[in-house]
Amino acid sequence: MRKWPFILAVAALVAGGATPASALLFNLDQDHCSGGCGPAGTIFGTVNVVQNGTSVDVTVHLNSPFEYAKTGSADFQAFKFNATGVVLGDITVNQTVPGQTLAAQTGAFNGDGTGPFSFGIACTTCGNGLSDAFTNDIVFHVANATVADLTAPNVPNGNVFVADIGNLTTGYTGPVAAVPGPVLGTGLPGLVMACGGLIALARRRRQKIV
């Protein structure tokens, strides 16, 4: 029975081999909406950033009842981010919204005081506000980049990402942000937690047998 913790830890390492070590999950939980898009502590969505070879894959997901909006408070960008050493041509956007066009854009984006951003993903065919709101994930890829290139907080506000959203229940719209402090559960942090949990489970089982 003394071998169980070691065996389980090895199994967790093997099982986690397909998960990139450079993978971070951020919560969009900083509410900058006029009137507030949700009560304190609301997690409006997540941003999953994964190293894929020499590229970085980004998936932005909103939780219900929130949708992507198009407002001036977020520079008419559905999602904003910074990227070191990246040019617009490095960014490829998946067309996840039927009947609409998502495109990467660059500029000096500093709407509503969430801090400066140089890149955004915009719905170029959507109407303003919530007229063409959508809930589909925003998915894009950045070539010749690393996770670190996309996850430095902006200065002086300290935001890593911003999404422009609306609450379908209240009608309030505005930007929500993610700050440093990725959620454990992906990549190496998640692997460490998984191994720890399996070892603890094995110890409890051994104690019951004894």
C-alpha positions as a Markdown table, in Angstrom:
| # | Residue | x | y | z |
|---|---|---|---|---|
| 1 | Met | 0.0 | 0.0 | 0.0 |
| 2 | Arg | 3.0 | 2.3 | 0.5 |
| 3 | Lys | 3.4 | 2.4 | -3.3 |
| 4 | Trp | -0.1 | 3.8 | -3.9 |
| 5 | Pro | 0.8 | 7.5 | -3.6 |
| 6 | Phe | 3.8 | 7.1 | -6.0 |
| 7 | Ile | 1.7 | 5.1 | -8.5 |
| 8 | Leu | -1.2 | 7.6 | -8.4 |
| 9 | Ala | 1.2 | 10.6 | -8.8 |
| 10 | Val | 2.8 | 9.0 | -11.8 |
| 11 | Ala | -0.6 | 8.2 | -13.3 |
| 12 | Ala | -1.5 | 11.9 | -12.9 |
| 13 | Leu | 1.6 | 13.0 | -14.6 |
| 14 | Val | 1.0 | 10.7 | -17.5 |
| 15 | Ala | -2.6 | 11.7 | -17.8 |
| 16 | Gly | -1.6 | 15.4 | -17.7 |
| 17 | Gly | 1.0 | 14.9 | -20.4 |
| 18 | Ala | -1.4 | 16.2 | -23.0 |
| 19 | Thr | -2.1 | 19.4 | -21.1 |
| 20 | Pro | 0.4 | 22.2 | -22.0 |
| 21 | Ala | 2.4 | 23.4 | -19.0 |
| 22 | Ser | 2.0 | 27.0 | -20.3 |
| 23 | Ala | -1.8 | 27.3 | -20.0 |
| 24 | Leu | -3.5 | 29.9 | -17.8 |
| 25 | Leu | -7.2 | 30.5 | -17.1 |
| 26 | Phe | -8.3 | 34.1 | -16.0 |
| 27 | Asn | -11.6 | 35.2 | -14.6 |
| 28 | Leu | -13.3 | 38.2 | -16.0 |
| 29 | Asp | -14.5 | 39.4 | -12.6 |
| 30 | Gln | -13.8 | 43.2 | -12.5 |
| 31 | Asp | -17.0 | 45.1 | -13.2 |
| 32 | His | -16.6 | 48.5 | -14.9 |
| 33 | Cys | -20.1 | 48.6 | -16.3 |
| 34 | Ser | -22.2 | 51.8 | -15.7 |
| 35 | Gly | -24.7 | 50.7 | -13.1 |
| 36 | Gly | -22.9 | 47.3 | -12.7 |
| 37 | Cys | -23.3 | 44.3 | -14.9 |
| 38 | Gly | -23.7 | 42.0 | -11.9 |
| 39 | Pro | -23.5 | 41.8 | -8.1 |
| 40 | Ala | -20.2 | 41.8 | -6.3 |
| 41 | Gly | -18.2 | 38.7 | -6.9 |
| 42 | Thr | -19.8 | 37.8 | -10.2 |
| 43 | Ile | -17.6 | 35.9 | -12.6 |
| 44 | Phe | -18.7 | 37.2 | -16.0 |
| 45 | Gly | -16.6 | 34.8 | -18.0 |
| 46 | Thr | -13.1 | 33.3 | -18.5 |
| 47 | Val | -10.1 | 33.7 | -20.7 |
| 48 | Asn | -8.2 | 30.6 | -21.5 |
| 49 | Val | -4.6 | 31.2 | -22.8 |
| 50 | Val | -2.7 | 28.1 | -24.0 |
| 51 | Gln | 0.7 | 27.7 | -25.6 |
| 52 | Asn | 0.4 | 25.7 | -28.8 |
| 53 | Gly | 3.9 | 25.2 | -30.2 |
| 54 | Thr | 5.1 | 28.6 | -31.3 |
| 55 | Ser | 1.6 | 30.1 | -31.2 |
| 56 | Val | -0.8 | 31.0 | -28.4 |
| 57 | Asp | -4.5 | 30.0 | -28.5 |
| 58 | Val | -7.0 | 32.2 | -26.7 |
| 59 | Thr | -10.6 | 31.3 | -25.9 |
| 60 | Val | -12.9 | 33.9 | -24.4 |
| 61 | His | -16.1 | 32.5 | -22.8 |
| 62 | Leu | -19.0 | 34.4 | -21.2 |
| 63 | Asn | -21.2 | 33.0 | -18.6 |
| 64 | Ser | -25.0 | 33.3 | -18.7 |
| 65 | Pro | -26.8 | 35.8 | -18.8 |
| 66 | Phe | -24.0 | 37.9 | -20.3 |
| 67 | Glu | -23.4 | 38.6 | -24.0 |
| 68 | Tyr | -20.8 | 40.5 | -26.0 |
| 69 | Ala | -21.8 | 44.1 | -26.6 |
| 70 | Lys | -20.4 | 46.8 | -28.8 |
| 71 | Thr | -20.0 | 50.1 | -27.0 |
| 72 | Gly | -17.7 | 53.1 | -27.0 |
| 73 | Ser | -16.8 | 52.3 | -23.4 |
| 74 | Ala | -14.7 | 49.4 | -24.7 |
| 75 | Asp | -13.6 | 51.2 | -27.9 |
| 76 | Phe | -16.2 | 49.1 | -29.8 |
| 77 | Gln | -14.0 | 46.0 | -29.3 |
| 78 | Ala | -15.6 | 42.8 | -28.0 |
| 79 | Phe | -12.3 | 41.9 | -26.4 |
| 80 | Lys | -9.1 | 43.8 | -25.7 |
| 81 | Phe | -5.6 | 42.6 | -24.9 |
| 82 | Asn | -1.9 | 43.6 | -25.1 |
| 83 | Ala | 0.8 | 41.6 | -26.8 |
| 84 | Thr | 4.5 | 42.1 | -26.8 |
| 85 | Gly | 6.4 | 41.7 | -30.1 |
| 86 | Val | 3.1 | 40.9 | -32.0 |
| 87 | Val | 1.8 | 42.6 | -35.2 |
| 88 | Leu | -1.7 | 42.5 | -36.5 |
| 89 | Gly | -0.8 | 39.9 | -39.2 |
| 90 | Asp | 0.1 | 37.4 | -36.5 |
| 91 | Ile | -3.5 | 37.2 | -35.2 |
| 92 | Thr | -6.0 | 34.7 | -36.8 |
| 93 | Val | -9.6 | 34.9 | -35.6 |
| 94 | Asn | -12.0 | 31.9 | -35.8 |
| 95 | Gln | -15.4 | 32.9 | -37.2 |
| 96 | Thr | -17.6 | 31.5 | -34.4 |
| 97 | Val | -20.6 | 33.8 | -34.8 |
| 98 | Pro | -22.9 | 32.8 | -37.7 |
| 99 | Gly | -23.7 | 35.7 | -40.0 |
| 100 | Gln | -21.2 | 38.1 | -38.4 |
| 101 | Thr | -17.5 | 38.8 | -38.9 |
| 102 | Leu | -14.9 | 38.9 | -36.1 |
| 103 | Ala | -11.7 | 40.6 | -36.9 |
| 104 | Ala | -8.5 | 41.5 | -35.1 |
| 105 | Gln | -7.8 | 45.3 | -34.8 |
| 106 | Thr | -5.0 | 47.4 | -33.5 |
| 107 | Gly | -5.0 | 50.9 | -32.1 |
| 108 | Ala | -4.7 | 53.0 | -28.9 |
| 109 | Phe | -7.6 | 51.6 | -26.9 |
| 110 | Asn | -8.3 | 53.1 | -23.5 |
| 111 | Gly | -12.0 | 53.3 | -23.2 |
| 112 | Asp | -13.7 | 53.8 | -19.8 |
| 113 | Gly | -10.5 | 54.0 | -17.8 |
| 114 | Thr | -9.6 | 50.3 | -17.9 |
| 115 | Gly | -6.2 | 51.1 | -19.1 |
| 116 | Pro | -4.3 | 51.1 | -22.4 |
| 117 | Phe | -4.6 | 48.2 | -24.8 |
| 118 | Ser | -3.1 | 47.8 | -28.3 |
| 119 | Phe | -5.2 | 45.0 | -29.7 |
| 120 | Gly | -8.8 | 44.0 | -29.9 |
| 121 | Ile | -11.2 | 41.5 | -31.4 |
| 122 | Ala | -14.2 | 43.4 | -32.9 |
| 123 | Cys | -17.4 | 42.2 | -34.5 |
| 124 | Thr | -17.1 | 44.5 | -37.6 |
| 125 | Thr | -20.6 | 43.7 | -38.9 |
| 126 | Cys | -22.5 | 43.9 | -35.5 |
| 127 | Gly | -24.7 | 46.9 | -34.6 |
| 128 | Asn | -23.9 | 49.0 | -31.6 |
| 129 | Gly | -25.0 | 48.2 | -28.0 |
| 130 | Leu | -26.9 | 44.9 | -27.7 |
| 131 | Ser | -28.6 | 45.1 | -31.1 |
| 132 | Asp | -26.4 | 42.2 | -32.4 |
| 133 | Ala | -25.2 | 40.8 | -29.1 |
| 134 | Phe | -23.8 | 37.2 | -29.2 |
| 135 | Thr | -22.7 | 34.6 | -26.7 |
| 136 | Asn | -20.5 | 32.5 | -28.9 |
| 137 | Asp | -16.9 | 32.1 | -27.7 |
| 138 | Ile | -14.3 | 34.4 | -29.1 |
| 139 | Val | -11.4 | 32.2 | -30.3 |
| 140 | Phe | -8.2 | 33.5 | -31.8 |
| 141 | His | -4.5 | 32.5 | -32.3 |
| 142 | Val | -1.4 | 34.5 | -32.1 |
| 143 | Ala | 1.6 | 33.3 | -34.1 |
| 144 | Asn | 5.2 | 33.6 | -32.9 |
| 145 | Ala | 4.2 | 34.4 | -29.4 |
| 146 | Thr | 4.3 | 33.0 | -25.9 |
| 147 | Val | 1.7 | 33.1 | -23.1 |
| 148 | Ala | 3.9 | 35.6 | -21.2 |
| 149 | Asp | 3.7 | 37.9 | -24.3 |
| 150 | Leu | -0.1 | 38.2 | -23.9 |
| 151 | Thr | -0.6 | 38.2 | -20.1 |
| 152 | Ala | 1.3 | 41.2 | -18.7 |
| 153 | Pro | -1.0 | 43.6 | -16.9 |
| 154 | Asn | -1.4 | 47.0 | -18.4 |
| 155 | Val | 0.1 | 50.1 | -16.7 |
| 156 | Pro | -1.1 | 51.8 | -14.5 |
| 157 | Asn | -4.5 | 50.0 | -14.2 |
| 158 | Gly | -3.2 | 46.4 | -13.9 |
| 159 | Asn | -5.7 | 44.8 | -16.2 |
| 160 | Val | -4.7 | 41.8 | -18.4 |
| 161 | Phe | -7.9 | 41.5 | -20.5 |
| 162 | Val | -11.1 | 43.4 | -21.1 |
| 163 | Ala | -14.4 | 42.2 | -22.6 |
| 164 | Asp | -17.3 | 44.4 | -23.6 |
| 165 | Ile | -20.5 | 42.8 | -22.3 |
| 166 | Gly | -24.2 | 43.3 | -21.5 |
| 167 | Asn | -26.5 | 41.8 | -19.0 |
| 168 | Leu | -29.5 | 40.5 | -20.8 |
| 169 | Thr | -31.6 | 40.7 | -17.6 |
| 170 | Thr | -30.8 | 44.3 | -16.6 |
| 171 | Gly | -29.7 | 45.7 | -20.0 |
| 172 | Tyr | -26.6 | 47.3 | -18.5 |
| 173 | Thr | -23.5 | 47.2 | -20.7 |
| 174 | Gly | -19.8 | 48.0 | -20.3 |
| 175 | Pro | -16.3 | 46.6 | -19.9 |
| 176 | Val | -15.3 | 43.8 | -17.5 |
| 177 | Ala | -11.7 | 43.0 | -16.8 |
| 178 | Ala | -9.4 | 40.2 | -15.8 |
| 179 | Val | -6.5 | 41.0 | -13.4 |
| 180 | Pro | -3.4 | 38.9 | -12.6 |
| 181 | Gly | -4.1 | 35.8 | -10.6 |
| 182 | Pro | -5.0 | 32.9 | -13.0 |
| 183 | Val | -7.4 | 30.2 | -11.8 |
| 184 | Leu | -5.7 | 27.0 | -10.8 |
| 185 | Gly | -6.9 | 24.1 | -12.9 |
| 186 | Thr | -5.0 | 24.2 | -16.2 |
| 187 | Gly | -1.4 | 23.4 | -17.1 |
| 188 | Leu | 1.2 | 22.8 | -14.4 |
| 189 | Pro | -0.8 | 24.3 | -11.5 |
| 190 | Gly | -3.7 | 22.0 | -12.2 |
| 191 | Leu | -1.3 | 19.1 | -12.5 |
| 192 | Val | 0.2 | 19.8 | -9.1 |
| 193 | Met | -3.3 | 20.0 | -7.5 |
| 194 | Ala | -4.4 | 16.8 | -9.2 |
| 195 | Cys | -1.4 | 14.9 | -7.9 |
| 196 | Gly | -1.9 | 16.3 | -4.4 |
| 197 | Gly | -5.5 | 15.2 | -4.4 |
| 198 | Leu | -4.7 | 11.7 | -5.6 |
| 199 | Ile | -2.0 | 11.3 | -3.0 |
| 200 | Ala | -4.3 | 12.5 | -0.2 |
| 201 | Leu | -7.0 | 10.1 | -1.4 |
| 202 | Ala | -4.6 | 7.2 | -1.3 |
| 203 | Arg | -3.5 | 8.1 | 2.3 |
| 204 | Arg | -7.1 | 8.1 | 3.5 |
| 205 | Arg | -7.8 | 4.7 | 2.0 |
| 206 | Arg | -4.6 | 3.3 | 3.6 |
| 207 | Gln | -5.6 | 4.7 | 7.0 |
| 208 | Lys | -9.0 | 3.0 | 6.7 |
| 209 | Ile | -7.4 | -0.3 | 5.9 |
| 210 | Val | -5.1 | -0.1 | 8.9 |
